[in-house]
């Protein structure tokens, strides 16, 4: 999966550039995390991706996919921001999940790339 590194004030964020790359399972998420964590330009522990980089099952909380993937990122102290239009989902549990994530410092759901980068660069 292709990504670029966005740097700001000593903070590095890996931005997944490929709109067709899909993190369909936990192993793919771990592989991406390992590649970013050992980037030749130096370690990076923050990731920005788009809603299109995740399967629909990720946004159906009952599948458990979101929980599994995001728990791996938390376990390895990775910060992640997902950019997309989440208003399209009618699930109250998903809206509540997104709200709670956005209150923390590990996982963010943002409407645009600029908001996502700002959130990730703000956290250690």
MOPAC internal coordinates of N, CA, C and O (Angstrom, degrees):
PM7 1SCF
backbone

  N    0.0000 0     0.00 0     0.00 0    0    0    0
  C    1.4575 1     0.00 0     0.00 0    1    0    0
  C    1.5224 1   108.96 1     0.00 0    2    1    0
  O    1.2310 1   121.03 1   -46.80 1    3    2    1
  N    1.2893 1   115.63 1   133.20 1    3    2    1
  C    1.4592 1   121.23 1  -177.22 1    5    3    2
  C    1.5232 1   111.17 1   -88.00 1    6    5    3
  O    1.2310 1   121.50 1   -45.41 1    7    6    5
  N    1.3126 1   114.74 1   134.59 1    7    6    5
  C    1.4592 1   120.38 1   177.05 1    9    7    6
  C    1.5179 1   108.88 1  -143.37 1   10    9    7
  O    1.2310 1   121.39 1   -19.50 1   11   10    9
  N    1.3203 1   114.94 1   160.50 1   11   10    9
  C    1.4615 1   121.21 1   173.84 1   13   11   10
  C    1.5213 1   107.27 1  -121.75 1   14   13   11
  O    1.2310 1   120.90 1   -22.19 1   15   14   13
  N    1.3001 1   115.88 1   157.81 1   15   14   13
  C    1.4634 1   120.86 1   178.62 1   17   15   14
  C    1.5247 1   108.64 1  -101.65 1   18   17   15
  O    1.2310 1   121.16 1   -53.59 1   19   18   17
  N    1.3223 1   115.38 1   126.41 1   19   18   17
  C    1.4679 1   122.03 1   176.11 1   21   19   18
  C    1.5282 1   106.19 1  -105.34 1   22   21   19
  O    1.2310 1   120.58 1   -57.29 1   23   22   21
  N    1.3263 1   116.49 1   122.71 1   23   22   21
  C    1.4667 1   120.94 1  -179.15 1   25   23   22
  C    1.5171 1   110.93 1  -113.63 1   26   25   23
  O    1.2310 1   121.85 1   -38.19 1   27   26   25
  N    1.3357 1   114.07 1   141.81 1   27   26   25
  C    1.4667 1   120.45 1   177.21 1   29   27   26
  C    1.5215 1   108.46 1  -154.26 1   30   29   27
  O    1.2310 1   120.34 1   -59.70 1   31   30   29
  N    1.3043 1   116.96 1   120.30 1   31   30   29
  C    1.4665 1   122.69 1   176.70 1   33   31   30
  C    1.5261 1   112.54 1    49.61 1   34   33   31
  O    1.2310 1   120.30 1  -136.79 1   35   34   33
  N    1.3246 1   117.03 1    43.21 1   35   34   33
  C    1.4551 1   121.46 1   177.76 1   37   35   34
  C    1.5191 1   114.85 1    83.52 1   38   37   35
  O    1.2310 1   119.85 1   175.15 1   39   38   37
  N    1.3126 1   117.90 1    -4.85 1   39   38   37
  C    1.4626 1   122.74 1   178.00 1   41   39   38
  C    1.5254 1   108.90 1   -95.81 1   42   41   39
  O    1.2310 1   120.79 1   -43.75 1   43   42   41
  N    1.3399 1   116.09 1   136.25 1   43   42   41
  C    1.4593 1   121.03 1  -179.67 1   45   43   42
  C    1.5226 1   110.13 1  -118.08 1   46   45   43
  O    1.2310 1   120.96 1   -45.76 1   47   46   45
  N    1.3352 1   115.77 1   134.24 1   47   46   45
  C    1.4595 1   122.30 1   177.02 1   49   47   46
  C    1.5255 1   108.13 1  -127.67 1   50   49   47
  O    1.2310 1   120.64 1   -52.33 1   51   50   49
  N    1.3216 1   116.38 1   127.67 1   51   50   49
  C    1.4576 1   120.90 1   173.33 1   53   51   50
  C    1.5256 1   107.69 1   -84.41 1   54   53   51
  O    1.2310 1   120.90 1   -52.03 1   55   54   53
  N    1.3238 1   115.89 1   127.97 1   55   54   53
  C    1.4622 1   121.64 1  -179.50 1   57   55   54
  C    1.5245 1   107.68 1  -111.35 1   58   57   55
  O    1.2310 1   120.92 1   -63.66 1   59   58   57
  N    1.3313 1   115.85 1   116.34 1   59   58   57
  C    1.4573 1   120.59 1   178.65 1   61   59   58
  C    1.5278 1   107.84 1   -72.03 1   62   61   59
  O    1.2310 1   120.72 1   -65.16 1   63   62   61
  N    1.3254 1   116.23 1   114.84 1   63   62   61
  C    1.4602 1   122.02 1  -172.23 1   65   63   62
  C    1.5242 1   114.38 1   -90.31 1   66   65   63
  O    1.2310 1   120.03 1   160.06 1   67   66   65
  N    1.2854 1   117.55 1   -19.94 1   67   66   65
  C    1.4602 1   121.51 1  -173.04 1   69   67   66
  C    1.5275 1   110.78 1   -86.16 1   70   69   67
  O    1.2310 1   119.50 1   -70.82 1   71   70   69
  N    1.3333 1   118.55 1   109.18 1   71   70   69
  C    1.4644 1   120.13 1  -178.46 1   73   71   70
  C    1.5262 1   112.81 1   -69.00 1   74   73   71
  O    1.2310 1   120.20 1   165.66 1   75   74   73
  N    1.3356 1   117.21 1   -14.34 1   75   74   73
  C    1.4604 1   120.80 1  -178.77 1   77   75   74
  C    1.5268 1   112.85 1   -97.07 1   78   77   75
  O    1.2310 1   120.15 1   171.76 1   79   78   77
  N    1.3200 1   117.32 1    -8.24 1   79   78   77
  C    1.4640 1   120.60 1   177.71 1   81   79   78
  C    1.5247 1   108.45 1   -74.03 1   82   81   79
  O    1.2310 1   120.55 1   -48.15 1   83   82   81
  N    1.3270 1   116.55 1   131.85 1   83   82   81
  C    1.4609 1   120.57 1  -178.45 1   85   83   82
  C    1.5222 1   109.50 1  -124.76 1   86   85   83
  O    1.2310 1   121.20 1   -51.89 1   87   86   85
  N    1.3181 1   115.30 1   128.11 1   87   86   85
  C    1.4644 1   122.03 1   175.68 1   89   87   86
  C    1.5232 1   105.90 1   -89.70 1   90   89   87
  O    1.2310 1   121.20 1   -93.79 1   91   90   89
  N    1.3268 1   115.32 1    86.21 1   91   90   89
  C    1.4593 1   121.58 1  -170.57 1   93   91   90
  C    1.5219 1   114.23 1   -86.89 1   94   93   91
  O    1.2310 1   120.38 1   166.05 1   95   94   93
  N    1.3371 1   116.89 1   -13.95 1   95   94   93
  C    1.4607 1   119.25 1  -177.37 1   97   95   94
  C    1.5260 1   110.06 1  -154.35 1   98   97   95
  O    1.2310 1   121.35 1    -6.38 1   99   98   97
  N    1.3146 1   115.02 1   173.62 1   99   98   97
  C    1.4609 1   121.05 1  -176.44 1  101   99   98
  C    1.5249 1   111.20 1   -64.08 1  102  101   99
  O    1.2310 1   119.84 1   139.92 1  103  102  101
  N    1.3269 1   117.91 1   -40.08 1  103  102  101
  C    1.4641 1   120.22 1  -178.42 1  105  103  102
  C    1.5221 1   111.62 1   -62.64 1  106  105  103
  O    1.2310 1   120.19 1   139.59 1  107  106  105
  N    1.3162 1   117.24 1   -40.41 1  107  106  105
  C    1.4650 1   120.46 1   177.27 1  109  107  106
  C    1.5238 1   110.33 1   -63.39 1  110  109  107
  O    1.2310 1   120.49 1   139.68 1  111  110  109
  N    1.3248 1   116.68 1   -40.32 1  111  110  109
  C    1.4690 1   121.04 1   177.77 1  113  111  110
  C    1.5237 1   110.43 1   -62.77 1  114  113  111
  O    1.2310 1   120.31 1   137.50 1  115  114  113
  N    1.3251 1   117.02 1   -42.50 1  115  114  113
  C    1.4667 1   121.06 1   178.87 1  117  115  114
  C    1.5288 1   111.49 1   -65.67 1  118  117  115
  O    1.2310 1   120.38 1   138.57 1  119  118  117
  N    1.3201 1   116.89 1   -41.43 1  119  118  117
  C    1.4690 1   120.56 1   178.98 1  121  119  118
  C    1.5251 1   110.89 1   -62.07 1  122  121  119
  O    1.2310 1   120.39 1   136.62 1  123  122  121
  N    1.3199 1   116.85 1   -43.38 1  123  122  121
  C    1.4605 1   120.83 1   178.35 1  125  123  122
  C    1.5224 1   110.38 1   -63.50 1  126  125  123
  O    1.2310 1   120.66 1   136.05 1  127  126  125
  N    1.3166 1   116.34 1   -43.95 1  127  126  125
  C    1.4607 1   121.18 1   179.76 1  129  127  126
  C    1.5294 1   110.67 1   -61.26 1  130  129  127
  O    1.2310 1   120.13 1   137.90 1  131  130  129
  N    1.3174 1   117.35 1   -42.10 1  131  130  129
  C    1.4671 1   120.83 1   179.85 1  133  131  130
  C    1.5229 1   110.79 1   -64.32 1  134  133  131
  O    1.2310 1   120.34 1   137.37 1  135  134  133
  N    1.3126 1   116.95 1   -42.63 1  135  134  133
  C    1.4606 1   120.08 1   178.95 1  137  135  134
  C    1.5107 1   112.29 1   -62.58 1  138  137  135
  O    1.2310 1   120.65 1   137.22 1  139  138  137
  N    1.3119 1   116.36 1   -42.78 1  139  138  137
  C    1.4645 1   121.04 1   179.88 1  141  139  138
  C    1.5241 1   110.74 1   -69.73 1  142  141  139
  O    1.2310 1   120.67 1   137.98 1  143  142  141
  N    1.3203 1   116.33 1   -42.02 1  143  142  141
  C    1.4597 1   120.66 1  -178.57 1  145  143  142
  C    1.5174 1   113.20 1   -63.02 1  146  145  143
  O    1.2310 1   120.62 1   153.76 1  147  146  145
  N    1.3302 1   116.42 1   -26.24 1  147  146  145
  C    1.4620 1   121.54 1  -179.57 1  149  147  146
  C    1.5238 1   110.91 1  -113.95 1  150  149  147
  O    1.2310 1   120.13 1  -147.25 1  151  150  149
  N    1.3139 1   117.36 1    32.75 1  151  150  149
  C    1.4602 1   121.69 1  -179.95 1  153  151  150
  C    1.5282 1   109.77 1   -59.55 1  154  153  151
  O    1.2310 1   119.84 1   -39.79 1  155  154  153
  N    1.3445 1   117.91 1   140.21 1  155  154  153
  C    1.4705 1   120.99 1   179.78 1  157  155  154
  C    1.5306 1   113.89 1   -57.87 1  158  157  155
  O    1.2310 1   120.04 1   154.35 1  159  158  157
  N    1.3185 1   117.53 1   -25.65 1  159  158  157
  C    1.4695 1   119.91 1   179.52 1  161  159  158
  C    1.5263 1   111.89 1   -80.01 1  162  161  159
  O    1.2310 1   120.54 1   177.75 1  163  162  161
  N    1.3106 1   116.56 1    -2.25 1  163  162  161
  C    1.4577 1   121.16 1  -179.07 1  165  163  162
  C    1.5144 1   110.30 1   121.54 1  166  165  163
  O    1.2310 1   120.07 1   -18.16 1  167  166  165
  N    1.3241 1   117.48 1   161.84 1  167  166  165
  C    1.4547 1   120.54 1  -176.23 1  169  167  166
  C    1.5263 1   112.44 1   -61.87 1  170  169  167
  O    1.2310 1   121.59 1   -34.85 1  171  170  169
  N    1.3163 1   114.56 1   145.15 1  171  170  169
  C    1.4616 1   121.77 1   177.81 1  173  171  170
  C    1.5238 1   106.66 1  -139.46 1  174  173  171
  O    1.2310 1   120.21 1   -47.61 1  175  174  173
  N    1.3116 1   117.21 1   132.39 1  175  174  173
  C    1.4603 1   121.45 1  -176.94 1  177  175  174
  C    1.5205 1   112.57 1  -126.93 1  178  177  175
  O    1.2310 1   121.21 1  -151.04 1  179  178  177
  N    1.3221 1   115.30 1    28.96 1  179  178  177
  C    1.4664 1   121.18 1   177.52 1  181  179  178
  C    1.5208 1   107.96 1  -135.52 1  182  181  179
  O    1.2310 1   120.91 1   -42.47 1  183  182  181
  N    1.3380 1   115.87 1   137.53 1  183  182  181
  C    1.4591 1   121.02 1  -175.70 1  185  183  182
  C    1.5177 1   110.82 1  -134.18 1  186  185  183
  O    1.2310 1   120.96 1   -46.69 1  187  186  185
  N    1.3199 1   115.78 1   133.31 1  187  186  185
  C    1.4581 1   122.61 1   173.15 1  189  187  186
  C    1.5225 1   107.36 1  -114.50 1  190  189  187
  O    1.2310 1   120.86 1   -52.61 1  191  190  189
  N    1.3147 1   115.97 1   127.39 1  191  190  189
  C    1.4543 1   119.81 1   175.90 1  193  191  190
  C    1.5145 1   109.62 1  -137.74 1  194  193  191
  O    1.2310 1   121.02 1   -11.24 1  195  194  193
  N    1.3203 1   115.66 1   168.76 1  195  194  193
  C    1.4525 1   121.35 1  -178.58 1  197  195  194
  C    1.5184 1   110.92 1  -100.73 1  198  197  195
  O    1.2310 1   121.32 1   -23.50 1  199  198  197
  N    1.2948 1   115.09 1   156.50 1  199  198  197
  C    1.4536 1   122.19 1   176.55 1  201  199  198
  C    1.5295 1   110.22 1   -51.58 1  202  201  199
  O    1.2310 1   120.29 1   143.65 1  203  202  201
  N    1.3226 1   117.06 1   -36.35 1  203  202  201
  C    1.4696 1   121.68 1  -179.12 1  205  203  202
  C    1.5257 1   112.77 1   -67.84 1  206  205  203
  O    1.2310 1   120.09 1   165.71 1  207  206  205
  N    1.3309 1   117.43 1   -14.29 1  207  206  205
  C    1.4635 1   121.11 1   178.12 1  209  207  206
  C    1.5214 1   112.28 1   -83.87 1  210  209  207
  O    1.2310 1   120.47 1  -179.42 1  211  210  209
  N    1.3251 1   116.71 1     0.58 1  211  210  209
  C    1.4604 1   121.47 1  -179.78 1  213  211  210
  C    1.5247 1   109.37 1  -123.76 1  214  213  211
  O    1.2310 1   120.06 1   -36.45 1  215  214  213
  N    1.3334 1   117.49 1   143.55 1  215  214  213
  C    1.4665 1   119.60 1   179.31 1  217  215  214
  C    1.5314 1   110.70 1   -73.55 1  218  217  215
  O    1.2310 1   120.78 1   -18.20 1  219  218  217
  N    1.3128 1   116.11 1   161.80 1  219  218  217
  C    1.4686 1   120.42 1   178.22 1  221  219  218
  C    1.5237 1   111.55 1   -56.31 1  222  221  219
  O    1.2310 1   120.42 1   147.17 1  223  222  221
  N    1.3297 1   116.79 1   -32.83 1  223  222  221
  C    1.4685 1   120.95 1  -179.37 1  225  223  222
  C    1.5245 1   112.04 1   -60.02 1  226  225  223
  O    1.2310 1   120.05 1   152.04 1  227  226  225
  N    1.3221 1   117.52 1   -27.96 1  227  226  225
  C    1.4652 1   120.91 1   178.19 1  229  227  226
  C    1.5256 1   110.18 1   -60.41 1  230  229  227
  O    1.2310 1   120.51 1   142.24 1  231  230  229
  N    1.3243 1   116.64 1   -37.76 1  231  230  229
  C    1.4596 1   121.51 1  -175.51 1  233  231  230
  C    1.5283 1   113.05 1   -89.78 1  234  233  231
  O    1.2310 1   120.32 1  -178.29 1  235  234  233
  N    1.3206 1   116.98 1     1.71 1  235  234  233
  C    1.4595 1   123.01 1   171.86 1  237  235  234
  C    1.5250 1   105.49 1  -103.46 1  238  237  235
  O    1.2310 1   120.58 1   -85.80 1  239  238  237
  N    1.3168 1   116.49 1    94.20 1  239  238  237
  C    1.4668 1   120.76 1  -170.33 1  241  239  238
  C    1.5166 1   113.38 1   -57.07 1  242  241  239
  O    1.2310 1   119.98 1   151.32 1  243  242  241
  N    1.3234 1   117.64 1   -28.68 1  243  242  241
  C    1.4672 1   120.07 1  -178.54 1  245  243  242
  C    1.5273 1   112.51 1   -63.32 1  246  245  243
  O    1.2310 1   119.75 1   160.73 1  247  246  245
  N    1.3353 1   118.07 1   -19.27 1  247  246  245
  C    1.4696 1   120.02 1   178.16 1  249  247  246
  C    1.5227 1   111.41 1   -73.39 1  250  249  247
  O    1.2310 1   120.23 1   156.36 1  251  250  249
  N    1.3247 1   117.17 1   -23.64 1  251  250  249
  C    1.4580 1   121.37 1  -179.32 1  253  251  250
  C    1.5223 1   114.37 1    82.54 1  254  253  251
  O    1.2310 1   119.98 1   175.10 1  255  254  253
  N    1.3235 1   117.64 1    -4.90 1  255  254  253
  C    1.4636 1   120.57 1  -176.86 1  257  255  254
  C    1.5227 1   112.26 1   -63.20 1  258  257  255
  O    1.2310 1   120.12 1   135.33 1  259  258  257
  N    1.3150 1   117.38 1   -44.67 1  259  258  257
  C    1.4740 1   120.31 1   179.18 1  261  259  258
  C    1.5223 1   110.15 1   -59.71 1  262  261  259
  O    1.2310 1   120.35 1   133.76 1  263  262  261
  N    1.3113 1   116.95 1   -46.24 1  263  262  261
  C    1.4582 1   120.85 1  -179.76 1  265  263  262
  C    1.5151 1   112.50 1   -61.01 1  266  265  263
  O    1.2310 1   120.69 1   136.52 1  267  266  265
  N    1.3291 1   116.28 1   -43.48 1  267  266  265
  C    1.4680 1   120.38 1  -179.86 1  269  267  266
  C    1.5259 1   111.71 1   -63.80 1  270  269  267
  O    1.2310 1   120.81 1   131.39 1  271  270  269
  N    1.3165 1   116.05 1   -48.61 1  271  270  269
  C    1.4672 1   119.86 1  -177.64 1  273  271  270
  C    1.5190 1   111.21 1   -66.66 1  274  273  271
  O    1.2310 1   120.27 1   131.46 1  275  274  273
  N    1.3202 1   117.09 1   -48.54 1  275  274  273
  C    1.4677 1   119.78 1  -176.70 1  277  275  274
  C    1.5202 1   111.77 1   -66.92 1  278  277  275
  O    1.2310 1   119.95 1   148.92 1  279  278  277
  N    1.3324 1   117.70 1   -31.08 1  279  278  277
  C    1.4643 1   119.99 1   176.87 1  281  279  278
  C    1.5271 1   110.78 1   -65.57 1  282  281  279
  O    1.2310 1   120.25 1   141.92 1  283  282  281
  N    1.3231 1   117.12 1   -38.08 1  283  282  281
  C    1.4726 1   120.04 1   177.02 1  285  283  282
  C    1.5226 1   110.17 1   -62.35 1  286  285  283
  O    1.2310 1   120.41 1   135.71 1  287  286  285
  N    1.3279 1   116.82 1   -44.29 1  287  286  285
  C    1.4637 1   119.61 1   179.39 1  289  287  286
  C    1.5273 1   110.61 1   -62.83 1  290  289  287
  O    1.2310 1   120.13 1   138.68 1  291  290  289
  N    1.3179 1   117.35 1   -41.32 1  291  290  289
  C    1.4733 1   120.07 1   177.87 1  293  291  290
  C    1.5227 1   111.10 1   -65.05 1  294  293  291
  O    1.2310 1   120.50 1   136.58 1  295  294  293
  N    1.3258 1   116.64 1   -43.42 1  295  294  293
  C    1.4616 1   121.21 1  -179.40 1  297  295  294
  C    1.5264 1   111.37 1   -56.51 1  298  297  295
  O    1.2310 1   120.60 1   139.58 1  299  298  297
  N    1.3224 1   116.46 1   -40.42 1  299  298  297
  C    1.4638 1   121.00 1  -178.69 1  301  299  298
  C    1.5246 1   112.34 1   -95.20 1  302  301  299
  O    1.2310 1   120.83 1  -162.88 1  303  302  301
  N    1.3180 1   116.01 1    17.12 1  303  302  301
  C    1.4720 1   123.95 1   174.55 1  305  303  302
  C    1.5240 1   112.71 1    56.41 1  306  305  303
  O    1.2310 1   120.90 1  -139.98 1  307  306  305
  N    1.3214 1   115.88 1    40.02 1  307  306  305
  C    1.4574 1   122.48 1   173.24 1  309  307  306
  C    1.5144 1   108.66 1   -94.89 1  310  309  307
  O    1.2310 1   120.70 1   -37.34 1  311  310  309
  N    1.3060 1   116.28 1   142.66 1  311  310  309
  C    1.4623 1   122.75 1   173.38 1  313  311  310
  C    1.5243 1   106.42 1  -102.18 1  314  313  311
  O    1.2310 1   120.31 1   -36.53 1  315  314  313
  N    1.3197 1   117.01 1   143.47 1  315  314  313
  C    1.4566 1   120.15 1  -176.67 1  317  315  314
  C    1.5226 1   110.33 1  -140.14 1  318  317  315
  O    1.2310 1   121.12 1   -40.45 1  319  318  317
  N    1.3210 1   115.47 1   139.55 1  319  318  317
  C    1.4655 1   121.77 1   174.49 1  321  319  318
  C    1.5218 1   107.82 1  -126.73 1  322  321  319
  O    1.2310 1   121.31 1   -45.79 1  323  322  321
  N    1.3209 1   115.10 1   134.21 1  323  322  321
  C    1.4568 1   122.04 1   179.16 1  325  323  322
  C    1.5230 1   107.40 1  -113.93 1  326  325  323
  O    1.2310 1   120.79 1   -53.81 1  327  326  325
  N    1.3209 1   116.09 1   126.19 1  327  326  325
  C    1.4610 1   121.82 1  -178.04 1  329  327  326
  C    1.5224 1   109.27 1  -102.67 1  330  329  327
  O    1.2310 1   121.02 1   -50.50 1  331  330  329
  N    1.3411 1   115.66 1   129.50 1  331  330  329
  C    1.4592 1   118.42 1   177.80 1  333  331  330
  C    1.5088 1   112.93 1   176.37 1  334  333  331
  O    1.2310 1   121.47 1     4.01 1  335  334  333
  N    1.3157 1   114.78 1  -175.99 1  335  334  333
  C    1.4591 1   122.66 1   177.65 1  337  335  334
  C    1.5242 1   107.71 1  -102.84 1  338  337  335
  O    1.2310 1   120.93 1   -86.05 1  339  338  337
  N    1.3023 1   115.83 1    93.95 1  339  338  337
  C    1.4595 1   120.75 1  -174.84 1  341  339  338
  C    1.5206 1   112.66 1   -88.91 1  342  341  339
  O    1.2310 1   120.31 1   173.87 1  343  342  341
  N    1.3216 1   117.01 1    -6.13 1  343  342  341
  C    1.4628 1   121.72 1   176.80 1  345  343  342
  C    1.5295 1   110.49 1   -66.29 1  346  345  343
  O    1.2310 1   120.34 1   158.50 1  347  346  345
  N    1.3200 1   116.95 1   -21.50 1  347  346  345
  C    1.4623 1   121.20 1  -178.17 1  349  347  346
  C    1.5306 1   112.21 1   -68.06 1  350  349  347
  O    1.2310 1   120.37 1   160.80 1  351  350  349
  N    1.3284 1   116.90 1   -19.20 1  351  350  349
  C    1.4616 1   120.62 1  -179.65 1  353  351  350
  C    1.5201 1   109.73 1   -88.17 1  354  353  351
  O    1.2310 1   121.01 1   -48.90 1  355  354  353
  N    1.3229 1   115.68 1   131.10 1  355  354  353
  C    1.4636 1   119.73 1  -176.44 1  357  355  354
  C    1.5273 1   113.20 1   -94.19 1  358  357  355
  O    1.2310 1   119.74 1   173.83 1  359  358  357
  N    1.3099 1   118.10 1    -6.17 1  359  358  357
  C    1.4615 1   122.16 1  -176.96 1  361  359  358
  C    1.5313 1   111.50 1   -66.88 1  362  361  359
  O    1.2310 1   120.97 1   -58.50 1  363  362  361
  N    1.3263 1   115.75 1   121.50 1  363  362  361
  C    1.4626 1   120.31 1   177.89 1  365  363  362
  C    1.5255 1   110.36 1   -64.39 1  366  365  363
  O    1.2310 1   120.27 1   140.73 1  367  366  365
  N    1.3216 1   117.09 1   -39.27 1  367  366  365
  C    1.4709 1   119.41 1  -179.44 1  369  367  366
  C    1.5292 1   110.76 1   -64.16 1  370  369  367
  O    1.2310 1   119.72 1   142.87 1  371  370  369
  N    1.3212 1   118.14 1   -37.13 1  371  370  369
  C    1.4642 1   120.45 1   177.22 1  373  371  370
  C    1.5223 1   110.40 1   -68.30 1  374  373  371
  O    1.2310 1   120.10 1   136.87 1  375  374  373
  N    1.3265 1   117.42 1   -43.13 1  375  374  373
  C    1.4705 1   120.08 1   178.09 1  377  375  374
  C    1.5252 1   110.44 1   -60.41 1  378  377  375
  O    1.2310 1   120.27 1   137.55 1  379  378  377
  N    1.3365 1   117.08 1   -42.45 1  379  378  377
  C    1.4685 1   121.05 1   177.98 1  381  379  378
  C    1.5290 1   111.02 1   -64.16 1  382  381  379
  O    1.2310 1   120.70 1   138.62 1  383  382  381
  N    1.3232 1   116.28 1   -41.38 1  383  382  381
  C    1.4631 1   121.80 1   178.66 1  385  383  382
  C    1.5284 1   110.37 1   -60.71 1  386  385  383
  O    1.2310 1   120.48 1   133.03 1  387  386  385
  N    1.3210 1   116.69 1   -46.97 1  387  386  385
  C    1.4663 1   121.68 1   179.06 1  389  387  386
  C    1.5237 1   110.38 1   -61.82 1  390  389  387
  O    1.2310 1   120.41 1   136.82 1  391  390  389
  N    1.3207 1   116.82 1   -43.18 1  391  390  389
  C    1.4671 1   121.33 1   179.65 1  393  391  390
  C    1.5304 1   110.23 1   -59.69 1  394  393  391
  O    1.2310 1   120.45 1   132.30 1  395  394  393
  N    1.3209 1   116.74 1   -47.70 1  395  394  393
  C    1.4687 1   120.85 1  -179.08 1  397  395  394
  C    1.5308 1   111.36 1   -65.35 1  398  397  395
  O    1.2310 1   120.15 1   138.43 1  399  398  397
  N    1.3208 1   117.32 1   -41.57 1  399  398  397
  C    1.4733 1   120.26 1   178.09 1  401  399  398
  C    1.5223 1   110.73 1   -59.36 1  402  401  399
  O    1.2310 1   120.37 1   135.90 1  403  402  401
  N    1.3158 1   116.90 1   -44.10 1  403  402  401
  C    1.4636 1   120.91 1  -177.16 1  405  403  402
  C    1.5256 1   113.00 1   -67.30 1  406  405  403
  O    1.2310 1   119.85 1   163.51 1  407  406  405
  N    1.3241 1   117.89 1   -16.49 1  407  406  405
  C    1.4664 1   121.25 1   176.33 1  409  407  406
  C    1.5258 1   111.61 1   -80.79 1  410  409  407
  O    1.2310 1   120.33 1   162.16 1  411  410  409
  N    1.3240 1   116.97 1   -17.84 1  411  410  409
  C    1.4591 1   121.16 1  -176.50 1  413  411  410
  C    1.5174 1   112.85 1   -94.02 1  414  413  411
  O    1.2310 1   121.54 1    20.41 1  415  414  413
  N    1.3334 1   114.66 1  -159.59 1  415  414  413
  C    1.4655 1   121.01 1  -178.33 1  417  415  414
  C    1.5229 1   112.89 1  -128.28 1  418  417  415
  O    1.2310 1   120.18 1  -165.29 1  419  418  417
  N    1.3325 1   117.26 1    14.71 1  419  418  417
  C    1.4602 1   119.71 1  -176.85 1  421  419  418
  C    1.5245 1   113.84 1  -112.90 1  422  421  419
  O    1.2310 1   120.72 1   140.02 1  423  422  421
  N    1.3245 1   116.22 1   -39.98 1  423  422  421
  C    1.4646 1   121.93 1  -175.10 1  425  423  422
  C    1.5188 1   108.82 1  -132.38 1  426  425  423
  O    1.2310 1   121.20 1   -47.93 1  427  426  425
  N    1.3325 1   115.32 1   132.07 1  427  426  425
  C    1.4643 1   120.66 1  -179.66 1  429  427  426
  C    1.5230 1   109.97 1  -129.71 1  430  429  427
  O    1.2310 1   120.84 1   -38.30 1  431  430  429
  N    1.3028 1   116.00 1   141.70 1  431  430  429
  C    1.4590 1   123.21 1   172.11 1  433  431  430
  C    1.5244 1   105.74 1  -117.16 1  434  433  431
  O    1.2310 1   120.28 1   -66.13 1  435  434  433
  N    1.3221 1   117.06 1   113.87 1  435  434  433
  C    1.4661 1   121.20 1  -174.21 1  437  435  434
  C    1.5226 1   111.20 1  -126.08 1  438  437  435
  O    1.2310 1   121.29 1   -22.77 1  439  438  437
  N    1.3347 1   115.14 1   157.23 1  439  438  437
  C    1.4661 1   121.13 1  -177.11 1  441  439  438
  C    1.5237 1   113.30 1   -78.39 1  442  441  439
  O    1.2310 1   120.16 1   151.91 1  443  442  441
  N    1.3253 1   117.31 1   -28.09 1  443  442  441
  C    1.4651 1   118.59 1  -178.81 1  445  443  442
  C    1.5256 1   110.84 1  -145.68 1  446  445  443
  O    1.2310 1   122.04 1   -13.03 1  447  446  445
  N    1.3089 1   113.70 1   166.97 1  447  446  445
  C    1.4633 1   121.89 1  -175.85 1  449  447  446
  C    1.5303 1   112.10 1   -60.11 1  450  449  447
  O    1.2310 1   120.26 1   139.19 1  451  450  449
  N    1.3336 1   117.11 1   -40.81 1  451  450  449
  C    1.4664 1   120.86 1  -177.98 1  453  451  450
  C    1.5312 1   111.14 1   -62.61 1  454  453  451
  O    1.2310 1   120.54 1   135.49 1  455  454  453
  N    1.3397 1   116.57 1   -44.51 1  455  454  453
  C    1.4716 1   120.34 1   177.44 1  457  455  454
  C    1.5213 1   110.56 1   -62.20 1  458  457  455
  O    1.2310 1   120.64 1   138.61 1  459  458  457
  N    1.3221 1   116.39 1   -41.39 1  459  458  457
  C    1.4622 1   121.03 1  -178.58 1  461  459  458
  C    1.5230 1   111.32 1   -65.87 1  462  461  459
  O    1.2310 1   120.56 1   134.69 1  463  462  461
  N    1.3224 1   116.54 1   -45.31 1  463  462  461
  C    1.4655 1   119.62 1   178.02 1  465  463  462
  C    1.5221 1   110.91 1   -62.55 1  466  465  463
  O    1.2310 1   120.17 1   137.95 1  467  466  465
  N    1.3222 1   117.28 1   -42.05 1  467  466  465
  C    1.4682 1   120.47 1   179.24 1  469  467  466
  C    1.5254 1   110.63 1   -60.69 1  470  469  467
  O    1.2310 1   120.29 1   136.47 1  471  470  469
  N    1.3317 1   117.06 1   -43.53 1  471  470  469
  C    1.4667 1   120.93 1   179.89 1  473  471  470
  C    1.5255 1   110.79 1   -63.07 1  474  473  471
  O    1.2310 1   120.24 1   135.27 1  475  474  473
  N    1.3163 1   117.14 1   -44.73 1  475  474  473
  C    1.4659 1   120.56 1  -178.31 1  477  475  474
  C    1.5226 1   112.42 1   -70.06 1  478  477  475
  O    1.2310 1   119.85 1   140.26 1  479  478  477
  N    1.3120 1   117.89 1   -39.74 1  479  478  477
  C    1.4694 1   119.87 1   179.42 1  481  479  478
  C    1.5309 1   111.39 1   -70.04 1  482  481  479
  O    1.2310 1   120.26 1   157.52 1  483  482  481
  N    1.3185 1   117.10 1   -22.48 1  483  482  481
  C    1.4645 1   121.47 1  -178.54 1  485  483  482
  C    1.5360 1   112.18 1   -74.63 1  486  485  483
  O    1.2310 1   120.23 1   151.17 1  487  486  485
  N    1.3267 1   117.16 1   -28.83 1  487  486  485
  C    1.4678 1   120.13 1  -176.35 1  489  487  486
  C    1.5288 1   110.54 1   -93.38 1  490  489  487
  O    1.2310 1   120.84 1   -30.27 1  491  490  489
  N    1.3375 1   115.99 1   149.73 1  491  490  489
  C    1.4769 1   119.27 1   179.42 1  493  491  490
  C    1.5255 1   112.27 1   -70.86 1  494  493  491
  O    1.2310 1   120.10 1   180.00 1  495  494  493

